[in-house]
Amino acid sequence: MKEIVLTHRSLSTYRNFGIEVKCRVCGRSFQSGDRCIKTRPRAAHEANPFFCPEHFFTENIT
């Protein structure tokens, strides 16, 4: 698990690999400068590993 701040370059890199960067819980698409939590180091060909920080912590506490 890692909290990251997305940049324009990181968003375009994920999109080049076919990964849409949006929250797994609420579906909000992240923009450049947003903070998110990435749960796996390698996201390609797997389920969406991105969460909003507030959704990640509330999902895992309960």
N, C-alpha and C positions, 0 to 999 in steps of 0.2 A: 504494500500500500504506500502511496506517495502523493503528497499534495503538490500540485504544480500550478504555475501561472502560464496560461496559454499565450503564445505570441502568434503573429500572422504566419510566420514561417512554420511553426509546429502544427498549426491548423492545416496549412496546405500540405504538409508532409503526411498527416493522417488521411486527408482526403485523397491524396495520390495512391494510398494503399487501400482505398475503398472503405475507410472507417469514418463514419459521421460522428463528430464529437458532440454528444448530447447526453443529458442526465438519464440514467437508467430508470429512475423513479418517476420524474415528472415530465421528461421528454424535452426539456428546455435546451435549445441549441446554444452552445457556448460561443462567445465572441473573443476576439483578441483582448487580452488583459484580464479575463475572467480567471478565477481560481477554481480548480476542481480537484477531485480525488480520483486517482487512477489506481485500480486494484490489482492489475497484472502488469508485469514488465512488457510482455508481448501481447499486443491486442489483435494482431492480424488473424483472421479466420476463426475468431471466437466471439462469444457474446460481448456486448458493449461493456467495457470496464470502467466507464466514467460515471461519477456521481457529483451532484452539488454537495458542498461540504455539510450543509445543514441536513440534507436528506441522508447522507452516509452515516452520520453520527446518530441520528434518530432511529434509523433502520437497525443498526447494530447494537444499540443499547437495549431495546425492548426484546 
